[in-house]
Amino acid sequence: MSIDLSQFFEVFFEESFEGLDAMEAELLNLVPGEEDLETINTIFRAAHSIKGGSGTFGFNSVSDFTHVLETLLDQIREGKRELTAEHVNLLLKSVDCLRELLRGLQAEQEPNLDEAIALRIKFEQILGVDQAEKNKLEVTASPAQLALNTYQIDFKPHHHLFKTGNEPLYMISELAELGDLETQAFNNEIPDIADLSPDDCFLSWRFFLNTAKDESAIREIFEWVEDDADITIALCGGLFADDDDDDDDAQITTPDVIEENPNSTSAPAVVNVAAVKPIKKGTAVKASTPAAESTSIRVGIDKVDSLINMVGELVITQAMLSQIGQQEITEATIASLQEGLAQLAHNTRDLQENVMRIRMLPISFVFSRFPRLVRDISQKLNKQVELKLLGEQTELDKTVMEKISDPMVHLVRNSLDHGLETVEQRLAAGKDPVGTVTLNAFHQGGNIVIEIMDDGQGLNTVKIKQKAVANGLVSEADELDDDEINELIFMPGFSTADEVSDISGRGVGMDVVRRNIQSLNGSVEVSSAAGVGSTFTIRLPLTLAILDGQLVRVAKHTYIIPLISIVESLQIDISKVSRVGKDLDVLRLRDEYIPILRLYSIFNHQGAIETLDKTLLVVVESDNQKIGLLVDDLLSQQQVVIKSLEANYQKVDGVSGATILGDGRVSLIVDISGLIKLSGLRKPGSQELIIESQANLEAS
């Protein structure tokens, strides 16, 4: 019986991506000539782990590529080669390359090796390997020409080896890469089942390796466990001299059934050989999910302990209520029941909060990608930039975090490209030549606030208005203050970039950023001062699983409107209502005209109040546009748990989800943007609403 290694693929991919993140973070901290040895060692260990794991699972494209960059890192850490800026850039590109290779394997796709081959050639040029001579050697050399030696390797791990995170199978796999390998396992130290601990290692191994490599190559494999095992390596006779096996696949022994030899406590138990086959070109790798989403989440033990405590409190309360239910009904039992129900509500609320905390992760998971982004873009733009990260431990729901990453990247790119000046421009303006981009996160009420700040030139209001006039968004005669002009950058297709580059000016503008943020029930605002800088402020709910909502009644039905979308609620003054077209009423509210949507008509309900002056209007905002929703009555405000209609039923236009109310009824959550689309209020192919100009309205 052989072990199915595919069950460990996802763990390998997750740990490898974490290793690459660690490599990238440490590489960004390296300064040639001032590098710290421990930093180099951290980078080397991450590369070494990825190489070992990929070799074990047969991901040869990854292990082969990692081997050459590991060689360069090894020379640097041993002082045989000085670190240069070229090395750092090349290693950073290698991190990107490895990510793509792993994502391809994770998605069951054959990885594109073009970038890996090009980078490997550069590494080998640095290491002094002439590619033409290397290829010639590989073609002409025969096994008879290579000096082969046989080594006996005795490997006896200390019992605590597993607790250090080391896995003997990885080392066996790497040994098999060096040549022909035979393995024997010893089981004489395995205790009785009562004393057996799954966290301890009781096996030891003896290897016979026939290889052209020297002893140092073998010792390198075991260097991470030198303090956690007894290891001896000795040169011995040609054990494989008569072996004519032409099989190219390295054979690695893995435990099948370990049989104890009854005649001797020291005799090896010979294990059946089960080959771990390398994955050939074009072979698909089983992966349970696409690479785009993480399938697991790491939770601090304090959160788990708190959750267990809450469950314990809930069990106690349930037992108390059960006991009360068996008693005779008296005033005293009713009082006890009320007290127990209050305690149950308290415990349930605490349990809900603790369960939600499980999905909360520090926003440093998002922030960690920006040091590399800022470094690469600033080099392209020939700008000097310092990145400051504040509030990295501020927690946010994992789902929200995954979806906010792209809008933040767009905003940071804009700050680097449009906001910060070049060194020459900053010196001319009397500024520090090094510009600053600051990312800050903090909690405010029930939301998280993320700020992207720069100390650049600020938004050019004159240029923005000129562009808006040219695009027909405003007229030259419109009198707009700076804040109103700055808001124009969120209009569809708006851009002030003079040239299209790979950084900005490709037509995917700030309207997409705002739309993506609003899809998370969030908002984005901008403030700017000429010559001082700009600040983009994103406000998001802490989680998408729970919503603060306003319950409203329409006929006999209850709907929920997200509180974050509500501007105000009011009674309609019929004298300020005008008719546009055949059936659209608009309300003049201060200096704005608010289109009125009749929910009973859109959702086809009978029995609703249709007279405008006897109803209520809930003014909501979506895509920077206000509309009024006509409802019969306002009910309570409460937090609701969102249930997906699409997952449990099907997608419904104008509805973003549903929830179950306290009385057991299902209530639908209104999707403001979808409601506008459903009503036909928006002009086709435009973000504008079908409302006549103010002059025409006043004339009517």
C-alpha positions as CSV (number, residue, x, y, z in Angstrom):
1,M,0.0,0.0,0.0
2,S,1.4,3.4,-1.0
3,I,0.6,6.7,0.6
4,D,-1.7,9.1,-1.5
5,L,0.3,12.3,-1.2
6,S,-2.4,14.3,-2.9
7,Q,-4.2,14.7,0.4
8,F,-1.3,16.9,1.5
9,F,-1.3,19.2,-1.6
10,E,-3.3,22.0,-0.1
11,V,-1.2,22.2,3.1
12,F,1.9,22.3,0.9
13,F,0.5,25.1,-1.3
14,E,-0.6,27.1,1.7
15,E,2.7,26.8,3.5
16,S,4.7,27.5,0.3
17,F,2.7,30.7,-0.3
18,E,3.4,31.8,3.3
19,G,7.1,31.0,2.7
20,L,7.1,33.1,-0.4
21,D,5.5,36.0,1.5
22,A,8.2,35.7,4.1
23,M,10.9,35.6,1.4
24,E,9.5,38.7,-0.2
25,A,9.2,40.6,3.1
26,E,12.8,39.8,4.0
27,L,14.2,40.6,0.6
28,L,12.6,44.1,0.8
29,N,14.5,44.6,4.0
30,L,17.9,43.8,2.4
31,V,20.3,46.6,1.8
32,P,23.4,45.5,-0.2
33,G,26.5,45.9,1.9
34,E,24.4,46.2,5.1
35,E,22.6,42.8,5.0
36,D,21.9,40.9,8.2
37,L,23.0,37.2,8.3
38,E,19.8,36.2,10.0
39,T,17.7,37.8,7.2
40,I,19.7,35.8,4.6
41,N,19.2,32.7,6.6
42,T,15.4,33.3,6.8
43,I,15.2,33.7,3.1
44,F,17.4,30.6,2.5
45,R,15.3,28.5,4.9
46,A,12.0,29.5,3.1
47,A,13.5,28.6,-0.3
48,H,14.9,25.3,1.1
49,S,11.5,24.3,2.6
50,I,9.7,25.0,-0.7
51,K,12.4,23.0,-2.6
52,G,12.1,20.1,-0.3
53,G,8.3,20.0,-0.3
54,S,8.0,20.4,-4.0
55,G,10.5,17.6,-4.5
56,T,8.5,15.3,-2.2
57,F,5.3,15.8,-4.2
58,G,6.9,15.5,-7.6
59,F,6.6,19.2,-8.5
60,N,9.9,19.1,-10.3
61,S,9.5,22.4,-12.1
62,V,9.4,24.2,-8.7
63,S,12.1,22.1,-7.0
64,D,14.5,22.5,-9.9
65,F,14.0,26.2,-10.2
66,T,14.3,26.7,-6.4
67,H,17.6,24.7,-6.3
68,V,19.5,27.3,-8.4
69,L,18.4,30.3,-6.4
70,E,19.1,28.4,-3.2
71,T,22.6,27.9,-4.4
72,L,23.1,31.7,-4.8
73,L,21.6,32.3,-1.3
74,D,23.9,29.6,0.2
75,Q,27.0,31.4,-1.3
76,I,25.9,34.7,0.1
77,R,25.2,33.4,3.6
78,E,28.6,31.6,3.7
79,G,30.3,34.8,2.7
80,K,31.5,33.4,-0.7
81,R,29.7,36.1,-2.6
82,E,28.7,39.7,-1.9
83,L,25.0,40.7,-2.1
84,T,24.2,43.2,-4.9
85,A,21.1,45.1,-5.9
86,E,21.0,42.9,-9.0
87,H,20.7,39.8,-6.7
88,V,17.8,41.3,-4.8
89,N,15.9,42.2,-7.9
90,L,16.5,38.8,-9.4
91,L,15.4,37.1,-6.2
92,L,12.2,39.2,-6.0
93,K,11.4,38.2,-9.6
94,S,12.0,34.6,-8.6
95,V,9.4,34.9,-5.8
96,D,6.9,36.1,-8.4
97,C,7.9,33.3,-10.7
98,L,7.5,30.6,-8.0
99,R,4.1,32.0,-7.1
100,E,2.9,31.6,-10.7
101,L,4.3,28.1,-10.9
102,L,2.6,27.1,-7.7
103,R,-0.7,28.7,-8.7
104,G,-0.6,26.8,-12.0
105,L,-0.1,23.5,-10.2
106,Q,-2.7,24.3,-7.6
107,A,-5.3,25.1,-10.4
108,E,-4.5,21.8,-12.1
109,Q,-2.8,23.5,-15.0
110,E,0.6,22.9,-16.6
111,P,2.7,25.8,-15.5
112,N,4.4,28.1,-18.0
113,L,8.1,27.6,-17.6
114,D,9.3,30.4,-19.9
115,E,10.0,32.9,-17.1
116,A,11.5,30.2,-14.9
117,I,14.0,29.2,-17.7
118,A,14.9,32.8,-18.4
119,L,15.6,33.5,-14.7
120,R,17.5,30.3,-14.2
121,I,19.8,31.2,-17.0
122,K,20.5,34.6,-15.3
123,F,21.2,32.8,-12.0
124,E,23.6,30.4,-13.7
125,Q,25.4,33.3,-15.4
126,I,25.9,34.8,-11.9
127,L,27.1,31.5,-10.5
128,G,29.6,31.1,-13.4
129,V,27.9,28.2,-15.2
130,D,28.2,28.5,-18.9
131,Q,24.9,27.3,-20.3
132,A,26.3,26.0,-23.6
133,E,28.9,24.0,-21.8
134,K,26.3,22.7,-19.3
135,N,24.0,21.5,-22.1
136,K,27.0,19.9,-23.9
137,L,28.0,18.1,-20.7
138,E,24.4,16.8,-20.1
139,V,24.3,15.4,-23.6
140,T,27.7,13.7,-23.8
141,A,28.3,12.5,-20.3
142,S,27.4,8.9,-19.7
143,P,26.9,7.1,-16.3
144,A,30.2,5.2,-16.8
145,Q,32.1,8.5,-17.0
146,L,30.8,9.7,-13.6
147,A,32.5,8.6,-10.4
148,L,29.9,6.9,-8.3
149,N,30.2,6.3,-4.5
150,T,28.0,4.4,-2.1
151,Y,27.2,6.0,1.3
152,Q,25.6,4.4,4.3
153,I,23.6,7.0,6.2
154,D,22.2,6.2,9.6
155,F,19.4,8.6,10.7
156,K,18.0,8.3,14.2
157,P,15.6,11.2,15.0
158,H,15.2,12.3,18.5
159,H,11.6,11.7,19.8
160,H,10.7,15.4,19.6
161,L,11.6,15.7,15.9
162,F,8.0,16.1,14.7
163,K,7.4,19.0,17.2
164,T,10.1,21.0,15.4
165,G,8.1,20.9,12.2
166,N,10.5,18.6,10.3
167,E,9.3,15.6,8.3
168,P,11.6,12.7,7.5
169,L,9.8,12.0,4.2
170,Y,11.0,15.3,2.8
171,M,14.6,14.3,3.6
172,I,14.2,10.9,2.1
173,S,12.8,12.5,-1.1
174,E,15.8,14.8,-1.3
175,L,18.2,11.9,-0.9
176,A,16.5,10.1,-3.7
177,E,17.2,13.1,-6.0
178,L,21.0,12.5,-5.5
179,G,21.1,9.0,-6.9
180,D,19.9,5.4,-6.4
181,L,18.5,4.9,-2.9
182,E,17.6,1.9,-0.7
183,T,16.0,2.5,2.6
184,Q,15.6,0.4,5.7
185,A,13.4,1.4,8.7
186,F,13.9,0.3,12.3
187,N,10.9,-0.1,14.6
188,N,12.4,-1.6,17.7
189,E,11.8,1.5,19.8
190,I,8.1,1.7,19.2
191,P,6.4,1.4,22.6
192,D,3.2,-0.4,23.6
193,I,0.0,1.3,22.3
194,A,-0.8,2.7,25.8
195,D,2.5,4.6,25.7
196,L,2.4,5.6,22.1
197,S,2.3,9.3,21.4
198,P,1.4,10.6,17.9
199,D,3.6,13.6,18.5
200,D,6.8,11.6,19.0
201,C,9.0,9.9,16.5
202,F,10.0,6.3,17.4
203,L,11.4,5.2,14.0
204,S,14.9,5.4,12.7
205,W,16.4,4.7,9.2
206,R,19.4,3.4,7.4
207,F,20.0,4.6,3.8
208,F,22.3,3.2,1.1
209,L,22.9,5.9,-1.5
210,N,24.7,5.4,-4.8
211,T,25.6,8.9,-6.1
212,A,28.1,11.0,-7.9
213,K,27.6,13.7,-5.3
214,D,30.0,14.2,-2.4
215,E,29.3,13.9,1.3
216,S,28.6,17.7,1.6
217,A,25.6,17.3,-0.6
218,I,24.2,14.7,1.7
219,R,25.0,16.6,4.9
220,E,23.2,19.7,3.4
221,I,19.9,17.7,3.4
222,F,20.2,17.0,7.1
223,E,21.5,20.3,8.2
224,W,18.1,21.5,9.6
225,V,17.9,18.5,12.0
226,E,21.5,18.2,13.1
227,D,20.5,19.1,16.7
228,D,17.4,16.9,16.6
229,A,18.8,13.6,15.4
230,D,21.8,11.3,15.5
231,I,23.3,11.2,12.0
232,T,26.3,9.3,10.6
233,I,27.5,9.2,7.0
234,A,30.1,6.7,5.9
235,L,31.6,5.7,2.5
236,C,31.1,2.0,1.8
237,G,31.3,-0.5,-1.0
238,G,29.5,-0.5,-4.3
239,L,26.1,-1.8,-3.1
240,F,24.4,-1.1,-6.5
241,A,27.2,-2.4,-8.8
242,D,25.1,-5.1,-10.3
243,D,21.9,-3.0,-10.5
244,D,20.8,-2.6,-14.1
245,D,17.6,-0.9,-13.3
246,D,17.0,1.8,-15.9
247,D,14.0,3.3,-14.2
248,D,14.5,7.1,-14.1
249,D,12.0,7.6,-11.3
250,A,13.6,8.0,-7.9
251,Q,12.3,5.4,-5.5
252,I,11.5,6.5,-2.0
253,T,10.5,4.1,0.7
254,T,7.5,5.0,2.6
255,P,6.1,3.0,5.5
256,D,3.6,0.3,4.4
257,V,3.5,-2.3,7.1
258,I,6.4,-2.2,9.6
259,E,7.0,-5.7,10.9
260,E,9.0,-6.1,14.0
261,N,11.7,-8.8,13.8
262,P,11.2,-11.1,16.7
263,N,14.7,-12.5,16.6
264,S,16.6,-9.3,17.2
265,T,15.9,-5.9,18.6
266,S,18.4,-4.2,16.3
267,A,17.5,-5.9,13.0
268,P,15.9,-3.6,10.5
269,A,12.3,-4.1,9.4
270,V,12.5,-4.0,5.6
271,V,9.8,-1.8,4.2
272,N,8.1,-2.3,0.9
273,V,9.3,0.2,-1.6
274,A,6.5,2.5,-3.0
275,A,7.7,5.0,-5.6
276,V,6.6,8.6,-5.3
277,K,6.4,9.4,-8.9
278,P,7.3,12.9,-10.1
279,I,4.6,14.6,-12.0
280,K,5.3,14.5,-15.7
281,K,4.7,17.3,-18.2
282,G,1.0,17.7,-18.8
283,T,-0.1,15.7,-15.8
284,A,-2.8,17.4,-13.8
285,V,-2.5,17.9,-10.1
286,K,-5.6,17.5,-8.0
287,A,-6.5,20.7,-6.3
288,S,-9.7,21.1,-4.4
289,T,-10.2,24.8,-5.1
290,P,-8.9,27.5,-7.4
291,A,-5.8,29.4,-6.3
292,A,-7.7,32.7,-6.1
293,E,-9.3,32.0,-2.7
294,S,-7.8,30.6,0.4
295,T,-9.6,27.6,1.8
296,S,-8.4,27.8,5.4
297,I,-8.0,30.3,8.1
298,R,-5.6,30.4,11.0
299,V,-7.3,31.2,14.3
300,G,-5.5,32.3,17.5
301,I,-5.9,29.9,20.5
302,D,-7.4,32.7,22.6
303,K,-10.3,33.0,20.1
304,V,-10.9,29.2,20.3
305,D,-10.7,29.2,24.1
306,S,-13.2,32.1,24.3
307,L,-15.6,30.3,22.0
308,I,-15.4,27.1,24.1
309,N,-16.2,29.2,27.2
310,M,-19.2,30.8,25.5
311,V,-20.5,27.3,24.5
312,G,-20.1,26.3,28.1
313,E,-22.2,29.2,29.4
314,L,-24.8,28.4,26.8
315,V,-25.0,24.8,28.0
316,I,-25.4,25.9,31.6
317,T,-28.2,28.3,30.6
318,Q,-30.0,25.6,28.6
319,A,-29.8,23.3,31.6
320,M,-31.3,26.0,33.8
321,L,-34.2,26.6,31.4
322,S,-34.8,22.9,31.1
323,Q,-35.1,22.6,34.8
324,I,-37.5,25.5,35.0
325,G,-39.7,23.9,32.4
326,Q,-40.2,20.9,34.6
327,Q,-41.4,23.0,37.5
328,E,-45.0,24.0,38.3
329,I,-45.9,27.4,36.8
330,T,-45.9,30.0,39.5
331,E,-45.0,33.7,39.6
332,A,-41.6,32.6,40.9
333,T,-41.0,30.2,38.0
334,I,-42.1,32.9,35.5
335,A,-39.6,35.3,37.0
336,S,-36.9,32.7,36.8
337,L,-37.9,31.9,33.2
338,Q,-37.6,35.6,32.3
339,E,-34.2,35.8,34.0
340,G,-33.1,32.6,32.1
341,L,-34.3,33.9,28.8
342,A,-32.4,37.2,29.4
343,Q,-29.3,35.2,30.2
344,L,-29.9,33.1,27.0
345,A,-30.1,36.2,24.9
346,H,-26.9,37.5,26.5
347,N,-25.1,34.2,25.9
348,T,-26.3,34.0,22.3
349,R,-25.1,37.5,21.6
350,D,-21.7,36.8,23.1
351,L,-21.5,33.5,21.1
352,Q,-22.4,35.3,17.9
353,E,-19.7,37.9,18.5
354,N,-17.1,35.3,19.2
355,V,-18.0,33.2,16.2
356,M,-17.7,36.3,14.0
357,R,-14.2,37.0,15.6
358,I,-13.1,33.6,14.1
359,R,-13.3,35.2,10.6
360,M,-11.5,38.3,11.7
361,L,-7.9,38.7,10.5
362,P,-5.4,41.6,11.0
363,I,-5.4,43.9,7.9
364,S,-1.6,43.3,7.8
365,F,-2.5,40.4,5.4
366,V,-3.5,43.1,2.9
367,F,-0.9,45.7,3.9
368,S,1.9,43.2,3.4
369,R,1.6,43.3,-0.4
370,F,2.3,47.0,-0.7
371,P,6.0,47.2,0.2
372,R,6.8,45.3,-2.9
373,L,4.3,47.2,-5.0
374,V,5.7,50.6,-3.9
375,R,9.3,49.5,-4.4
376,D,8.7,48.3,-8.0
377,I,6.5,51.2,-9.1
378,S,8.8,53.9,-7.5
379,Q,11.7,52.3,-9.4
380,K,9.8,52.5,-12.7
381,L,8.8,56.1,-12.1
382,N,12.3,57.1,-10.8
383,K,10.7,58.4,-7.6
384,Q,11.9,58.0,-4.0
385,V,9.1,56.8,-1.8
386,E,8.8,55.8,1.9
387,L,5.8,53.6,2.8
388,K,4.4,53.8,6.3
389,L,2.0,51.2,7.6
390,L,-0.2,52.1,10.6
391,G,-2.9,50.0,12.4
392,E,-1.7,46.7,10.9
393,Q,-3.3,44.7,13.7
394,T,-6.8,46.2,13.1
395,E,-9.0,43.2,12.4
396,L,-11.4,42.8,9.4
397,D,-13.6,40.0,8.1
398,K,-11.6,37.7,5.9
399,T,-14.2,38.0,3.0
400,V,-14.1,41.8,3.1
401,M,-10.3,41.7,3.2
402,E,-10.1,39.6,0.1
403,K,-12.3,42.0,-1.8
404,I,-10.8,45.3,-0.7
405,S,-7.3,44.4,-1.9
406,D,-7.8,45.4,-5.5
407,P,-9.4,48.8,-4.9
408,M,-6.6,49.6,-2.5
409,V,-3.9,48.6,-5.1
410,H,-5.6,51.0,-7.5
411,L,-5.5,53.9,-5.0
412,V,-1.9,53.3,-4.0
413,R,-0.9,53.2,-7.7
414,N,-2.7,56.5,-8.2
415,S,-0.8,58.1,-5.2
416,L,2.5,56.9,-6.6
417,D,1.8,58.0,-10.2
418,H,-0.3,61.1,-9.9
419,G,0.1,62.2,-6.4
420,L,3.8,62.1,-5.6
421,E,6.2,64.3,-7.5
422,T,9.6,63.4,-8.8
423,V,12.7,64.1,-6.8
424,E,13.5,67.3,-8.8
425,Q,9.9,68.6,-8.5
426,R,9.9,68.0,-4.7
427,L,13.3,69.8,-4.2
428,A,12.0,72.7,-6.3
429,A,9.0,72.9,-4.1
430,G,11.1,72.9,-1.0
431,K,10.0,69.4,0.0
432,D,11.9,66.3,1.2
433,P,13.1,64.5,-1.9
434,V,11.6,61.3,-0.5
435,G,7.8,61.2,-0.8
436,T,5.6,59.4,1.7
437,V,2.6,57.1,1.2
438,T,0.8,56.1,4.4
439,L,-1.7,53.3,4.9
440,N,-3.7,53.6,8.1
441,A,-6.5,51.4,9.4
442,F,-8.6,51.8,12.5
443,H,-12.0,51.0,13.9
444,Q,-14.7,53.6,14.1
445,G,-18.1,52.6,15.5
446,G,-19.1,49.4,13.7
447,N,-16.9,50.1,10.7
448,I,-13.3,49.9,9.7
449,V,-11.7,53.0,8.2
450,I,-8.8,52.7,5.8
451,E,-6.8,55.8,4.8
452,I,-4.5,56.0,1.8
453,M,-2.5,59.2,2.3
454,D,0.3,60.8,0.3
455,D,2.3,64.1,0.8
456,G,2.3,64.9,-2.9
457,Q,1.0,67.7,-5.0
458,G,-2.7,67.1,-4.3
459,L,-5.4,66.9,-6.9
460,N,-5.3,69.4,-9.7
461,T,-8.8,70.9,-9.5
462,V,-8.3,73.1,-12.5
463,K,-7.3,70.2,-14.7
464,I,-10.1,68.0,-13.3
465,K,-12.8,70.6,-14.1
466,Q,-11.4,71.1,-17.6
467,K,-11.5,67.4,-18.2
468,A,-15.1,67.2,-16.8
469,V,-16.2,70.0,-19.0
470,A,-14.6,68.4,-22.1
471,N,-16.4,65.1,-21.2
472,G,-19.7,66.9,-20.8
473,L,-20.0,66.0,-17.1
474,V,-20.4,69.6,-16.0
475,S,-20.6,72.9,-17.8
476,E,-18.1,75.8,-17.8
477,A,-20.7,77.9,-16.0
478,D,-21.2,75.5,-13.1
479,E,-19.8,76.9,-9.8
480,L,-18.2,74.0,-7.9
481,D,-16.1,74.1,-4.8
482,D,-12.9,72.1,-4.5
483,D,-14.6,69.2,-2.8
484,E,-17.3,68.9,-5.5
485,I,-14.6,69.1,-8.2
486,N,-12.6,66.3,-6.4
487,E,-15.7,64.1,-6.4
488,L,-15.7,64.2,-10.2
489,I,-12.8,61.8,-10.4
490,F,-15.2,59.1,-9.4
491,M,-17.3,59.6,-12.6
492,P,-17.2,56.7,-15.1
493,G,-14.3,56.8,-17.5
494,F,-12.8,59.9,-15.9
495,S,-9.0,60.2,-16.0
496,T,-6.6,63.1,-16.1
497,A,-3.6,60.9,-17.3
498,D,-1.9,62.5,-20.3
499,E,-0.3,59.2,-21.3
500,V,-1.4,55.6,-21.1
501,S,1.1,53.5,-19.1
502,D,1.2,50.2,-17.3
503,I,0.6,52.0,-14.1
504,S,-2.4,54.3,-14.9
505,G,-4.5,55.8,-17.7
506,R,-6.0,52.6,-19.0
507,G,-9.6,53.7,-18.7
508,V,-10.3,51.6,-15.5
509,G,-10.9,54.6,-13.3
510,M,-12.0,55.6,-9.9
511,D,-15.6,54.8,-10.7
512,V,-14.7,51.1,-10.6
513,V,-13.0,51.6,-7.3
514,R,-16.0,53.3,-5.8
515,R,-18.4,50.7,-7.3
516,N,-16.3,47.8,-5.9
517,I,-16.3,49.4,-2.4
518,Q,-20.0,50.1,-2.5
519,S,-20.6,46.5,-3.4
520,L,-19.2,45.7,0.1
521,N,-21.7,48.2,1.6
522,G,-18.8,50.7,2.0
523,S,-18.0,54.2,0.9
524,V,-14.9,56.1,-0.3
525,E,-14.2,59.8,-0.1
526,V,-11.3,62.0,-1.1
527,S,-9.8,65.2,0.5
528,S,-6.9,67.1,-1.0
529,A,-4.9,70.2,-0.6
530,A,-2.7,71.7,-3.3
531,G,1.0,71.1,-2.6
532,V,0.2,69.2,0.6
533,G,-1.2,65.9,-0.5
534,S,-4.3,63.8,-0.8
535,T,-6.2,61.4,1.5
536,F,-8.6,58.7,0.3
537,T,-10.8,57.4,3.1
538,I,-12.6,54.0,2.8
539,R,-15.3,53.0,5.2
540,L,-16.3,49.4,5.4
541,P,-18.5,47.2,7.6
542,L,-16.5,44.8,9.7
543,T,-18.2,41.8,8.2
544,L,-20.5,40.9,5.3
545,A,-22.3,38.3,7.4
546,I,-24.2,40.8,9.6
547,L,-26.0,43.9,8.5
548,D,-27.3,46.9,10.4
549,G,-30.7,47.4,8.8
550,Q,-33.8,49.5,8.9
551,L,-37.0,47.4,8.8
552,V,-39.8,49.0,6.7
553,R,-43.3,47.9,5.9
554,V,-44.7,47.8,2.4
555,A,-48.3,46.5,2.3
556,K,-48.2,43.3,4.5
557,H,-44.5,42.7,3.8
558,T,-41.4,43.6,5.8
559,Y,-38.2,44.7,3.9
560,I,-34.8,45.6,5.3
561,I,-32.8,48.6,4.0
562,P,-29.1,48.8,4.9
563,L,-28.6,51.6,7.3
564,I,-25.3,52.6,5.6
565,S,-27.3,53.5,2.5
566,I,-29.9,55.6,4.2
567,V,-29.5,59.4,4.1
568,E,-32.7,60.4,5.8
569,S,-36.4,59.5,6.2
570,L,-39.2,62.1,5.9
571,Q,-42.9,62.7,5.3
572,I,-43.5,64.0,1.8
573,D,-44.6,67.6,1.2
574,I,-46.9,67.1,-1.8
575,S,-46.3,70.7,-3.0
576,K,-42.7,69.9,-3.7
577,V,-43.5,66.8,-5.9
578,S,-43.3,67.1,-9.7
579,R,-44.1,64.6,-12.4
580,V,-41.4,63.6,-14.9
581,G,-42.6,61.8,-18.0
582,K,-45.6,59.5,-17.6
583,D,-45.2,57.9,-14.2
584,L,-42.1,59.1,-12.4
585,D,-42.5,61.5,-9.5
586,V,-39.6,63.5,-8.1
587,L,-39.4,65.4,-4.9
588,R,-37.6,68.7,-4.6
589,L,-35.5,68.3,-1.4
590,R,-33.5,71.4,-0.7
591,D,-31.4,71.9,-3.9
592,E,-31.8,68.3,-5.2
593,Y,-34.5,66.5,-7.1
594,I,-35.0,63.0,-5.7
595,P,-36.8,60.4,-7.9
596,I,-39.5,58.4,-6.0
597,L,-39.6,54.7,-6.4
598,R,-42.8,52.9,-5.3
599,L,-41.6,49.6,-3.7
600,Y,-45.2,48.2,-3.8
601,S,-45.2,48.7,-7.6
602,I,-41.7,47.3,-8.2
603,F,-42.4,44.2,-6.1
604,N,-46.0,43.9,-7.2
605,H,-47.7,44.1,-3.8
606,Q,-51.4,44.8,-3.3
607,G,-52.9,46.8,-0.5
608,A,-50.1,49.3,0.0
609,I,-50.7,53.0,0.7
610,E,-50.5,54.8,-2.7
611,T,-51.2,58.4,-1.6
612,L,-47.9,60.2,-1.4
613,D,-48.8,62.5,1.5
614,K,-49.8,59.6,3.6
615,T,-46.7,57.6,3.2
616,L,-43.0,57.9,4.2
617,L,-40.0,58.4,2.0
618,V,-36.7,56.8,2.8
619,V,-33.9,58.7,1.0
620,V,-31.0,56.4,0.1
621,E,-27.8,56.8,-1.8
622,S,-26.1,54.5,-4.3
623,D,-23.3,55.2,-6.8
624,N,-23.3,58.8,-5.5
625,Q,-26.9,59.3,-6.5
626,K,-29.9,59.7,-4.3
627,I,-33.4,58.1,-4.7
628,G,-36.4,57.9,-2.5
629,L,-38.1,54.6,-1.6
630,L,-41.8,54.9,-0.8
631,V,-42.8,52.8,2.2
632,D,-45.9,52.5,4.4
633,D,-44.2,52.6,7.7
634,L,-40.8,52.6,9.5
635,L,-40.3,49.8,11.9
636,S,-37.3,49.0,14.1
637,Q,-33.6,49.1,13.5
638,Q,-31.6,45.9,14.2
639,Q,-28.7,43.8,13.2
640,V,-29.6,40.9,10.9
641,V,-27.7,37.8,9.8
642,I,-27.5,37.8,6.0
643,K,-28.6,34.6,4.1
644,S,-27.7,34.3,0.5
645,L,-30.6,33.9,-1.8
646,E,-28.4,33.0,-4.7
647,A,-26.9,30.0,-2.8
648,N,-30.3,28.8,-1.4
649,Y,-32.7,29.8,-4.2
650,Q,-31.6,31.9,-7.1
651,K,-30.5,35.4,-7.9
652,V,-33.3,38.0,-7.5
653,D,-32.9,41.5,-9.0
654,G,-33.3,44.3,-6.5
655,V,-32.6,41.9,-3.5
656,S,-29.1,41.3,-2.0
657,G,-30.1,38.6,0.4
658,A,-32.6,37.6,3.1
659,T,-32.8,37.1,6.9
660,I,-35.1,35.5,9.4
661,L,-36.9,37.8,11.8
662,G,-37.6,37.1,15.4
663,D,-41.1,35.9,14.6
664,G,-39.8,33.3,12.1
665,R,-40.8,35.2,9.0
666,V,-38.3,35.7,6.1
667,S,-37.5,39.3,5.2
668,L,-35.7,40.4,2.0
669,I,-32.8,42.8,2.1
670,V,-33.1,45.6,-0.5
671,D,-30.2,46.0,-3.0
672,I,-30.3,49.8,-3.8
673,S,-28.2,49.6,-6.9
674,G,-30.1,46.6,-8.2
675,L,-33.4,48.3,-7.4
676,I,-32.4,51.3,-9.6
677,K,-31.6,48.9,-12.4
678,L,-34.8,47.0,-12.0
679,S,-36.9,50.1,-12.1
680,G,-35.4,51.2,-15.4
681,L,-34.5,54.6,-13.8
682,R,-30.9,54.6,-15.2
683,K,-30.2,55.6,-18.8
684,P,-28.9,52.6,-20.9
685,G,-25.1,52.5,-21.0
686,S,-24.8,55.3,-18.4
687,Q,-24.7,55.9,-14.7
688,E,-27.0,58.9,-15.0
689,L,-30.7,58.8,-13.9
690,I,-33.6,59.6,-16.2
691,I,-34.4,63.0,-14.7
692,E,-34.9,66.1,-16.7
693,S,-32.8,69.2,-16.0
694,Q,-33.6,71.4,-13.1
695,A,-34.8,74.2,-15.5
696,N,-37.3,71.9,-17.2
697,L,-38.6,70.7,-13.8
698,E,-39.0,74.2,-12.5
699,A,-40.8,75.2,-15.8
700,S,-43.2,72.3,-15.3
